[in-house]
Amino acid sequence: MFSKEKFPGLLALGIFTFMSTLDGSIVNIALPSMAREMHLEMSQVTWSVTIYLVVISGLILLFGRLGDLLGKTKIFSIGSIVFTLGSLLAGINLGLHFLLFSRIIQAIGASMTMSNSFGITSQLFPPALRARAMSIMSMFVSLGAIAGPAIGGFILQFASWSYIFWINVPLGIVAYLIGRKALPKDEGIGRFKDADLLGATQMFLTIVAFFIAMSLGQAQGFSHLPVLISFVAMIILFIWFIHTERTVDKPLLNLNIFRSKLFSMSVITSMTMFTAGSFVNILMPFYLQDYRGSAAGFAGMVMMAYPVGMFIFSPIAGVLSDKFDKEIITFIAITGVLVVQLGYLIFGQTTAIAFVMLVLFLHGGSVGFFQSPNNALVMSTVESRYLGIAGSVNALARNLGFVLGTTLSTTVLFVAMSSLVGHRVSGYITSRPDIFLTGMHHAFYVGLALVIFAWCLSGYRLVTRKKAVD
């Protein structure tokens, strides 16, 4: 499919994309062990997950812009070193503050690699092969996000939680050495002083306010005053950011890229699909382990049907997308997700595990079929000098989708359960499994609504495609 000269570069990009995405989810399963060994409350050690996502999301646009200015490969290579160093430090048990410091280092490196990986891929491959290359990158992204709990559980069976981080070190070194030789050399179009640091600060504060609002809303309820204040602060900061980007000579985010309806709709569709997809990652462990009484290891094996489907269908979608209309393939893929989403609504106590795995497999396959053509559409709508920032916008949409999906799925689940029980519920009620099943179905109805929205947006994009590209 790819020449021998191109494949090592794609492999280096894929390894770091996989590791940086994986580290957003793999830590979750290790939290009890980490809390126990460090003598911390679960709420304290959970910050190691939150701070990683906050820093990545807050810095990803800055490093995408720096990739355009200084060279995408240069920023990616520095980020790979920083991420590997952060992984080494994170596995050293020196208490909570050192862990959080290490996770910040990891996140800085991850944001540098994630923001430039799609831009480098677009440089590395010609348009005729770009969707196939994007399919491989999409596969690494989704495998990292979905397979975290399964891989983490496997590691914890044989080693301490430190190895969840340390496993990145040899992989990171190998990927860096491969990348030094295989990745394209680009000089960039500017200097560091051309970076819009005011806009970067505003964006970072906007993301922080967003995370605070979502975290407090999930814990206290979205009608509480601190939550509302956080949302208002987020909106004010975002408006200030937009004003800055419209007025400065060299903005962090050139808003002209959003004049392309194809770019804007593709990014929104991607975020919506990642939001809906996160429902599965959050709700299915509850369903399998608590409601069905399956062991954690068995539940992990069942859920692996999702990434297996993605692994199989993502490359196929890449090949087809290079030969046929990407927008049609994207629409077909979302249609597949829409149909499969109905399967979650009939899950119950006696649903055959084989059927559960089939739904997960088809869901993963449909998502894999969606991502590569959609990512190729995103990257095909901008000039080469904006590939870094376009890729970082796409990555930011993906991360925000993960956060929104995690918060929205649990919020709908527990609100529905609370209304049925008559008091506030924040966990599984062992004596009332029927309450959980109803709440899960409510949550999956919301997930279905999100997919329908993405399907309508994709259909509109397809119908008006001649007008969508400026």
C-alpha positions as a printed Julia matrix, in Angstrom:
470×3 Matrix{Float64}:
   0.0     0.0    0.0
   2.8     2.45   0.98
   6.38    2.64  -0.21
   9.12    1.35   2.04
  10.41    4.9    2.43
   7.07    6.24   3.72
   6.03    3.45   6.09
   8.64    4.1    8.87
   7.48    7.71   9.14
   3.85    6.62   9.44
   4.86    4.04  12.06
   6.65    6.68  14.16
   3.61    8.97  13.98
   1.27    6.1   14.82
   3.21    4.91  17.87
   3.19    8.34  19.5
  -0.42    8.97  18.53
  -1.36    5.64  20.12
   0.63    6.26  23.31
  -0.55    9.83  23.86
  -4.2     8.85  23.34
  -3.81    5.66  25.38
  -2.49    7.6   28.38
  -5.74    9.54  28.55
  -7.66    6.35  29.39
  -5.24    3.68  30.63
  -4.72    5.38  33.99
  -8.41    5.0   34.92
  -8.12    1.3   35.67
  -4.99    1.85  37.79
  -6.51    4.57  39.99
  -7.48    2.2   42.87
  -3.96    0.72  42.95
  -2.37    4.17  42.78
  -4.57    5.51  45.57
  -3.83    2.48  47.73
  -0.04    2.57  47.26
   0.25    6.35  47.65
  -2.25    6.45  50.57
  -4.51    8.94  48.82
  -8.24    9.44  48.38
  -9.64    8.4   45.01
 -10.74   11.99  44.35
  -7.12   13.15  44.78
  -5.51   10.63  42.46
  -8.23   11.23  39.84
  -6.55   14.59  39.22
  -3.81   12.69  37.39
  -6.36   11.93  34.67
  -8.01   15.35  34.61
  -4.83   17.41  34.52
  -3.52   15.36  31.57
  -6.63   16.1   29.48
  -6.75   19.77  30.53
  -3.14   20.49  29.55
  -3.41   18.65  26.21
  -6.62   20.42  25.24
  -5.37   23.8   26.43
  -2.07   23.69  24.54
  -2.94   21.77  21.41
  -3.77   24.84  19.29
  -0.56   26.6   20.36
   1.62   23.68  19.33
  -0.31   23.28  16.09
   0.47   26.91  15.29
   4.11   26.5   16.32
   4.26   23.51  13.98
   3.26   25.77  11.1
   5.74   28.47  12.18
   8.79   26.43  13.18
   8.22   23.12  11.39
   5.77   20.35  12.22
   8.44   17.64  12.38
  10.58   19.75  14.73
   7.69   20.28  17.18
   6.65   16.63  16.89
  10.2    15.38  17.59
  10.64   17.63  20.63
   7.23   16.51  21.86
   8.17   12.85  21.52
  11.19   13.41  23.79
   9.14   15.39  26.33
   6.39   12.75  26.38
   8.87    9.91  26.88
  10.58   11.81  29.72
   7.21   12.5   31.34
   6.35    8.81  31.12
   9.59    7.87  32.86
   8.95   10.37  35.65
   5.27    9.44  36.07
   6.15    5.87  37.0
   8.33    6.98  39.94
   6.27    6.92  43.12
   7.23   10.16  44.88
   3.75   11.22  45.89
   0.8    13.03  44.35
   2.49   16.35  43.54
   5.34   14.66  41.67
   2.82   12.5   39.79
   0.82   15.58  38.74
   4.03   17.35  37.68
   5.0    14.3   35.61
   1.57   14.12  34.01
   1.85   17.79  33.01
   5.19   17.02  31.33
   3.57   14.04  29.59
   0.64   16.16  28.46
   2.88   18.89  27.03
   4.69   16.27  24.96
   1.43   14.62  23.93
  -0.08   17.93  22.78
   3.05   18.61  20.69
   2.8    15.25  18.92
  -0.99   15.06  18.6
  -1.33   18.58  17.17
   1.11   17.9   14.32
   0.63   14.22  13.47
  -2.17   14.75  10.91
  -0.32   17.69   9.35
   2.86   15.62   8.93
   0.81   12.76   7.49
  -0.64   15.18   4.92
   2.9    16.27   4.01
   4.24   12.73   3.89
   1.64   11.31   1.5
   0.19   12.63  -1.78
  -3.59   13.16  -2.04
  -4.02    9.8   -3.8
  -2.76    7.95  -0.69
  -3.75   10.42   2.01
  -7.0     8.79   3.13
  -5.26    5.43   3.5
  -2.57    7.05   5.63
  -5.25    8.85   7.66
  -7.01    5.52   8.21
  -3.89    4.14   9.87
  -3.58    7.25  12.06
  -7.28    7.09  12.96
  -6.83    3.45  13.9
  -4.01    4.33  16.3
  -6.07    7.17  17.82
  -9.14    5.05  18.45
  -7.24    1.98  19.62
  -5.45    4.15  22.16
  -8.7     5.62  23.43
 -10.68    2.37  23.58
  -8.04   -0.21  24.51
  -6.67    1.66  27.55
  -8.64   -0.21  30.24
  -7.94   -3.63  28.69
  -4.19   -3.01  28.3
  -3.99   -1.41  31.73
  -5.76   -4.35  33.35
  -3.39   -6.78  31.66
  -0.32   -4.88  32.93
  -1.7    -4.67  36.47
  -2.12   -8.44  36.6
   1.65   -8.87  36.37
   3.26   -5.61  37.51
   2.74   -2.42  39.52
   0.97    0.66  38.21
   4.34    2.28  37.4
   4.67    0.06  34.32
   1.55    1.64  32.82
   3.77    4.67  32.27
   7.15    2.98  31.87
   5.96    0.85  28.94
   5.98    4.11  26.95
   9.7     4.66  27.45
  11.18    1.96  25.16
   8.39    2.51  22.61
   9.02    6.25  22.7
  12.76    5.87  22.16
  12.27    3.52  19.21
   9.63    5.78  17.63
  11.84    8.85  18.07
  14.82    7.18  16.4
  12.65    5.99  13.51
  11.09    9.42  13.15
  14.45   11.23  13.01
  15.26    9.45   9.78
  11.83    8.96   8.24
   9.8    12.12   8.92
   9.85   14.94   6.34
  12.05   17.96   6.94
  10.11   21.23   6.94
  11.43   24.61   8.01
   8.15   26.3    8.82
   6.97   29.75   7.75
   7.92   31.99  10.68
   9.56   32.4   14.07
   8.55   31.82  17.69
   7.84   35.52  18.24
   5.13   35.25  15.57
   3.12   32.99  17.89
   0.01   34.59  19.4
   0.77   34.0   23.08
  -2.16   36.14  24.27
  -4.57   34.04  22.22
  -2.89   30.85  23.48
  -3.37   32.0   27.09
  -7.02   32.86  26.45
  -7.64   29.48  24.86
  -5.94   27.68  27.74
  -8.06   29.53  30.31
 -11.2    28.8   28.26
 -10.41   25.08  28.32
  -9.68   25.19  32.07
 -13.03   26.9   32.72
 -14.77   24.31  30.54
 -13.22   21.4   32.46
 -14.06   22.99  35.82
 -17.66   23.54  34.74
 -18.05   19.97  33.49
 -16.37   18.42  36.56
 -18.37   20.48  39.06
 -21.56   19.94  37.09
 -21.1    16.2   37.16
 -20.4    16.2   40.9
 -22.88   18.83  42.12
 -25.44   19.24  39.37
 -25.41   21.71  36.49
 -27.81   24.17  38.15
 -25.44   25.04  41.03
 -24.03   28.57  41.13
 -20.3    27.63  40.88
 -21.07   25.58  37.76
 -23.02   28.41  36.15
 -20.23   30.87  37.0
 -17.68   28.54  35.38
 -19.76   28.3   32.21
 -20.17   32.1   32.09
 -16.4    32.52  32.56
 -15.79   30.03  29.75
 -18.1    31.93  27.38
 -16.53   35.32  28.24
 -13.01   33.94  27.76
 -13.96   32.34  24.45
 -15.51   35.59  23.15
 -12.33   37.42  24.22
 -10.27   34.82  22.38
 -12.3    35.25  19.18
 -11.93   39.03  19.44
  -8.17   38.68  19.8
  -7.93   36.34  16.82
  -9.86   38.8   14.67
  -7.68   41.78  15.59
  -4.05   40.57  15.89
  -1.81   40.5   12.83
  -0.67   36.91  13.29
  -3.4    34.99  15.15
  -3.03   31.66  16.88
  -6.07   30.37  14.98
  -6.69   31.85  11.56
 -10.47   31.99  11.56
 -10.52   32.02   7.78
 -10.18   28.23   7.77
 -13.74   28.08   9.16
 -15.04   29.87   6.07
 -14.91   26.49   4.41
 -18.2    24.83   5.31
 -16.6    21.47   4.52
 -13.9    22.05   7.16
 -16.31   23.33   9.81
 -18.91   20.61   9.31
 -16.25   17.88   9.24
 -14.8    19.06  12.56
 -18.24   19.32  14.2
 -19.18   15.89  12.87
 -15.97   14.43  14.27
 -16.55   15.94  17.73
 -20.17   14.71  17.77
 -19.16   11.18  16.8
 -16.43   11.03  19.46
 -18.92   12.32  22.04
 -21.41    9.59  21.14
 -18.67    6.96  21.0
 -17.56    7.76  24.54
 -20.94    6.57  25.82
 -19.92    3.0   25.01
 -16.57    3.27  26.78
 -18.23    4.58  29.95
 -21.51    2.63  30.12
 -20.53   -0.83  28.91
 -18.2    -1.64  31.86
 -21.13   -0.87  34.22
 -23.41   -3.07  32.14
 -21.01   -6.0   31.87
 -19.45   -5.99  35.34
 -22.21   -4.66  37.61
 -25.43   -5.52  35.8
 -24.34   -8.81  34.19
 -21.89   -9.79  36.96
 -18.97  -10.47  34.59
 -15.39  -10.49  35.83
 -13.29   -7.46  34.87
 -11.02   -9.55  32.66
 -13.96  -11.09  30.8
 -15.62   -7.67  30.41
 -12.39   -6.33  28.95
 -12.27   -9.16  26.42
 -15.87   -8.49  25.38
 -15.18   -4.78  24.92
 -12.13   -5.53  22.8
 -14.6    -6.4   20.02
 -14.93   -2.64  19.43
 -11.25   -1.9   18.65
 -10.98   -5.16  16.7
 -13.78   -3.97  14.41
 -12.04   -0.65  14.05
  -8.71   -2.31  13.35
 -10.23   -4.35  10.52
 -12.42   -1.73   8.85
 -10.33    1.44   9.2
  -7.71    0.43   6.57
 -10.48   -0.75   4.23
 -12.13    2.66   4.52
  -8.81    4.31   3.74
  -8.38    2.35   0.52
 -11.96    3.02  -0.58
 -11.69    6.72   0.32
  -8.71    7.16  -1.99
 -10.66    5.61  -4.85
 -14.21    6.87  -4.29
 -16.03    9.93  -2.93
 -14.94   10.53   0.69
 -18.18   12.29   1.61
 -20.3     9.34   0.44
 -18.17    6.89   2.4
 -18.41    9.1    5.5
 -22.2     9.22   5.18
 -22.42    5.43   4.78
 -20.22    4.97   7.86
 -22.38    7.24  10.03
 -25.46    5.39   8.76
 -23.82    2.19  10.0
 -23.22    3.74  13.43
 -26.84    4.92  13.5
 -28.2     1.43  12.83
 -25.83   -0.25  15.29
 -26.67    2.31  17.99
 -30.17    0.81  18.12
 -28.65   -2.44  19.36
 -27.66   -0.88  22.7
 -31.31   -0.04  23.36
 -32.28   -3.72  23.51
 -29.48   -4.9   25.8
 -30.84   -6.6   28.9
 -30.16   -9.3   31.48
 -30.45  -12.21  29.06
 -28.94  -10.66  25.94
 -26.47  -13.13  24.45
 -22.85  -12.08  24.95
 -22.24  -13.01  21.33
 -24.82  -10.4   20.29
 -23.22   -7.81  22.59
 -19.84   -8.48  20.99
 -21.37   -8.3   17.51
 -22.87   -4.86  18.24
 -19.54   -3.64  19.63
 -17.65   -5.07  16.67
 -19.97   -3.45  14.1
 -19.92   -0.18  16.02
 -16.13   -0.12  16.06
 -16.04   -1.07  12.39
 -18.45    1.72  11.46
 -16.47    4.29  13.46
 -13.26    3.09  11.81
 -15.0     3.45   8.46
 -15.95    7.04   9.36
 -12.74    8.48  10.72
 -10.24    8.15   7.89
 -12.36    9.8    5.14
 -13.58   12.48   7.55
 -10.04   13.31   8.67
  -8.91   13.41   5.05
 -11.76   15.84   4.3
 -10.67   18.07   7.2
  -7.05   18.21   6.03
  -7.92   18.66   2.36
  -9.75   21.94   2.88
  -6.82   24.09   4.1
  -3.64   25.45   2.54
  -0.39   23.65   3.32
   0.77   26.5    5.59
  -2.24   25.86   7.85
  -1.96   22.06   8.05
  -0.58   22.2   11.61
  -3.36   24.36  13.02
  -6.02   22.41  11.09
  -4.73   19.14  12.53
  -4.68   20.61  16.03
  -8.28   21.87  15.67
  -9.28   18.34  14.64
  -7.41   16.87  17.64
  -8.97   19.42  20.0
 -12.44   18.49  18.72
 -11.62   14.84  19.42
 -10.49   15.56  23.0
 -13.5    17.75  23.73
 -15.68   14.95  22.38
 -14.14   12.52  24.87
 -14.76   14.92  27.76
 -18.32   15.75  26.69
 -19.16   12.09  26.13
 -17.79   11.0   29.5
 -19.65   13.74  31.36
 -22.88   13.55  29.38
 -23.22    9.75  29.56
 -22.74    9.55  33.33
 -24.9    12.63  33.95
 -27.84   11.27  31.95
 -27.39    7.83  33.54
 -27.45    9.07  37.13
 -30.12   11.73  36.55
 -32.41    9.08  35.07
 -31.65    6.67  37.93
 -32.19    9.41  40.53
 -35.58   10.36  39.08
 -36.7     6.72  39.22
 -35.48    6.12  42.78
 -36.58    9.49  44.16
 -33.22   10.6   45.57
 -29.76   11.5   44.27
 -27.84    8.53  42.87
 -24.14    8.62  41.94
 -23.35    4.92  41.53
 -24.71    1.47  40.75
 -27.53    0.3   43.07
 -26.94   -3.4   43.67
 -30.49   -4.03  44.9
 -32.11   -2.33  41.89
 -30.46   -3.52  38.68
 -33.61   -2.57  36.75
 -33.0     1.08  37.63
 -29.54    0.95  36.08
 -30.82   -0.71  32.9
 -33.45    2.01  32.42
 -30.87    4.74  33.06
 -28.45    3.13  30.61
 -31.13    3.03  27.93
 -31.9     6.72  28.57
 -28.21    7.52  28.09
 -28.0     5.54  24.88
 -31.07    7.4   23.56
 -29.06   10.6   24.0
 -26.13    8.93  22.23
 -28.52    7.98  19.41
 -29.7    11.59  19.15
 -26.09   12.73  18.78
 -25.49   10.22  16.0
 -28.68   11.35  14.24
 -27.39   14.93  14.4
 -24.05   13.85  12.89
 -25.93   11.85  10.22
 -28.04   14.89   9.28
 -24.97   17.11   9.18
 -23.13   14.62   6.99
 -26.17   14.31   4.71
 -26.42   18.09   4.4
 -22.71   18.26   3.64
 -23.15   15.62   0.94
 -26.16   17.31  -0.68
 -24.58   20.76  -0.68
 -20.98   19.71  -1.26
 -20.55   21.92  -4.31
 -21.38   24.94  -2.16
 -19.51   23.71   0.91
 -16.01   24.24  -0.47
 -15.02   27.87  -0.91
